[in-house]
Amino acid sequence: MSRLSSTGSSARAGSRLRAMDRLHLDAFSGIAGNMFLAALLDLGLPRRVLEADLEPLGVPHRLVLRKVKRGALTARYLDVQVPVPGKKTRMRSAGAAHGAAPGHAHGRSHQDIAKQIAKAKLVPEVRDRALAIFEALGRAEARVHGTKLENVHFHEVGAADALIDVVGACIGLHRLGIRSVSASPVGLGHGTVLTAHGRLPLPAPATLELLTGIPTVPAHVEWETVTPTGAAILRTVVDSFGPLPAMTIVAIGHGAGRERPGPLPNLLRVVGGRQDATSSDRVVVLETNLDDQNPEHFEYLMERLFEAGALDVSLQHLQMKKNRPGFGVRVLGRPSDRVALSQILFAESTAIGVRVCEWDRIVLPREIRRVKTRFGQIRVKVIGGDEGPRAVSPEYDDCKRAARRHQAPIREVVRAAEDAAREALGLD
């Protein structure tokens, strides 16, 4: 937020927005890329800061932002206008996000878009997140069309406004200081949509692919509520799905979709807040007891579970019926990942049943930072408290790789990472 004015109401707004570190998306009417970016602008992202940060991307465009009414609520509607041959500008259309096709002669490949993002002088956090969103979108298109990622092309106009939507969204999250994003279950419409491939059912195939494992609810409307770009943003930036988490609310923004008839206003509501010293969330707990599992296979089982999004995996020695020695396996995960995690337990262990429950969890805030040591960069988990950082914990895998690379005892690498983190954070 360094470009905010330091005087008057702008200074007060900047101070208020810097107090945010988490964002909740209330997606009762779905999400599209321009809805998300408009909501961030309505939340308080300065438009001139966004436009200045978009310049290195080198995409000719014009942002047309206007205040609209959706039902009884006031919201911001964003048009991303891009030049097209023979016309001065072209308004963003609802079908622009559906221009991906294998080998499209007049489109831009995923590789071209990725190179453009990588070459732009963007903040590393913004660049990496934007690349991840486009990779998710490209892989989903590749899967539904039965091709490879490098063969996916996006329609020229769709690629241009999607670039602005995606990179703008990443800029907004960075500029607002958002470290954690949650979302409600996503409202899905039904019916059909006209795309570059002809008429397709809703949700669009790529959208549905991107929403795999994400909780959804019927929106009870016969039109598209979630675009592929919106689904790719959800897939990439959202950490957890559920009700509004515990936070101190700082600001609220509304990003409008097109005016549509329906039981609820066609908009995305975003709630920006501050995570206090402790917060609460919900986790799913999966447990199973095993007495016939080869112990050598537990390492692979744990790797698969973590790859699927498990928050923690633990083993406990048990004495089971008929005095057989065994193991209890406990997996913690996000409620939206319960099916994926249980499938891995069935596939990679001898389990024939899995117990599932949800627990409330109270947690301290934490974030991952990189620190520079004589052994290279090491990721460190910083755990917060009532008055700022209170503890640091170097990531074991980073320390192990550094120790092997430098032929050093791992305890020295860990100590160097702890010292560097404490110095950077000003801890005693």
C-alpha positions, -999 to +999 in steps of 0.1 A: +000+000+000+030+023-003+014+044-030-015+055-009-017+092+000-004+099+034-029+127+041-066+131+048-091+103+042-067+083+020-044+080+049-072+068+072-083+043+046-048+031+041-044+026+078-076+007+080-069-016+050-034-024+063-051-039+093-066-067+071-048-100+067-076-123+058-104-124+033-137-143+031-156-148-002-193-151+001-200-168-033-238-173-030-241-162-066-209-177-078-177-159-090-161-146-121-127-129-126-142-094-130-165-099-101-136-108-078-115-078-090-144-054-087-151-067-052-115-060-042-118-024-056-150-019-037-133-033-006-107-005-008-080-014-033-070+020-049-078+019-086-048+040-095-025+016-076-040-013-095-036+004-129+000+013-121+008-022-111-008-037-142+014-015-166+044-039-166+021-066-180+020-048-213-016-056-222-035-027-238-067-023-218-091+001-201-108-005-168-144+009-167-156+007-131-191+019-122-214+018-092-245-004-098-275-018-079-280-055-077-313-061-059-312-040-028-274-038-026-249-014-041-219-029-058-191-022-083-193-035-118-160-038-138-157-039-176-123-048-189-121-033-224-094-045-248-087-035-284-099-057-313-092-053-350-115-027-366-129-014-334-117+010-307-125-012-278-146-042-270-166-047-238-158-078-218-184-104-227-197-133-207-183-158-232-148-144-232-136-168-205-147-198-227-123-193-255-099-221-247-094-248-273-067-272-284-047-258-314-069-227-319-054-209-348-063-174-337-056-178-300-027-175-276-012-206-261-009-212-224+029-210-228+027-176-244+006-163-215+029-178-189+060-162-206+043-128-207+035-130-169+070-143-161+087-115-181+066-087-166+083-068-137+057-080-111+062-086-074+073-123-071+042-131-050+019-116-076+038-133-105+038-168-089+002-167-079-009-155-114+011-183-130-005-209-107-040-197-116-033-199-153-017-233-150-048-245-131-070-231-158-049-245-186-047-280-171-085-281-166-090-272-203-064-298-213-082-325-193-117-318-207-104-316-242-082-346-240-050-328-249-018-316-233-012-283-215+011-270-242-016-275-268-042-253-250-049-220-266-071-191-254-092-168-277-073-135-281-099-113-264-106-139-237-069-142-230-064-105-227-092-097-203-085-129-183-049-117-179-061-084-165-086-102-142-061-128-129-031-106-125-053-078-111-067-102-085-032-112-075-022-076-072-052-068-051-045-096-026-009-085-024-017-048-020-044-054+006-020-076+026-042-107+025-024-138+039-054-161+042-085-166+020-116-186+029-148-190+009-184-202+014-197-231-007-201-219-042-235-213-058-239-231-092-264-223-119-277-247-145-287-246-181-264-241-211-238-216-223-226-207-258-188-212-261-160-214-288-168-251-289-206-246-294-233-249-268-223-267-236-240-276-204-236-256-172-214-256-152-190-254-182-168-285-184-136-267-174-154-250-145-166-283-132-131-298-135-117-269-115-144-272-088-135-309-081-133-312-043-148-278-036-181-276-018-210-262-040-247-255-036-275-249-061-280-213-069-314-221-084-308-199-115-307-209-152-275-191-161-237-193-156-227-183-121-191-195-121-168-189-150-136-210-156-115-179-146-135-175-114-131-212-106-094-211-113-090-182-088-110-201-062-090-232-068-057-214-064-061-187-037-087-202-013-072-220+017-105-233+032-142-235+025-169-230+051-188-203+070-173-169+078-143-176+100-135-159+133-121-125+126-125-088+133-143-074+103-125-044+088-142-038+054-168-053+030-168-052-008-193-062-034-184-071-070-213-073-094-220-097-122-245-088-150-280-079-140-299-113-138-332-124-124-328-147-094-336-153-057-304-134-047-285-104-061-259-114-087-228-103-069-198-116-050-195-103-014-160-102+001-153-096+038-119-083+048-108-088+084-080-091+109-070-124+124-066-120+162-040-138+183-062-169+182-088-179+157-110-209+151-118-231+121-132-266+114-111-296+105-122-331+094-106-360+113-103-394+096-092-424+116-086-461+110-069-490+128-047-513+109-032-546+120-021-560+086-003-530+070+033-534+060+050-508+082+074-499+053+044-486+033+034-459+059+059-434+045+043-436+011+008-434+026+017-403+045+033-387+013+001-393-007-021-379+021+000-347+024-001-343-014-039-345-013-040-316+012-038-333+046-029-308+074-014-335+096-009-373+097+000-393+128+005-429+137-001-445+171+010-480+182-021-501+193-027-534+209-058-547+191-082-575+194-068-610+199-036-593+212-025-583+177-001-553+175-014-526+151-014-489+142-039-462+145-038-437+116-052-402+122-055-377+094-065-340+098-077-321+068-101-295+055-137-306+054-138-302+016-110-328+013-127-356+033-135-377+002-101-374-014-083-382+018-105-413+026-100-426-010-062-425-004-066-444+029-085-471+011-062-472-019-028-471-001-035-490+031-054-521+042-082-501+057-117-514+051-134-486+071-127-450+080-142-431+109-149-394+101-159-365+123-154-327+123-138-308+151-136-272+160-100-260+162-084-230+179-051-219+162-025-193+165-018-173+134+012-186+114+029-178+081+058-191+060+087-168+053+120-174+036+153-164+053+187-162+038+214-182+056+250-193+047+234-226+036+210-209+012+173-198+016+153-217+042+116-216+047+106-208+083+072-210+100+065-179+120+040-184+148+022-153+161+009-142+194-010-113+211+019-089+204+034-102+172+057-131+164+065-154+193+082-184+178+099-196+146+102-232+133+125-240+102+110-263+076+126-297+081+127-306+044+145-274+035+170-280+063+176-316+052+183-306+016+206-278+027+225-301+051+231-326+023+241-300-002+266-284+021+277-316+039+268-300+072+251-313+103+214-306+101+214-291+136+237-263+123+214-256+094+184-254+118+202-231+141+213-208+113+177-206+100+164-199+135+190-171+141+183-155+107+145-156+113+148-141+148+171-114+135+147-105+106+118-104+130+136-086+158+131-114+183+154-118+213 
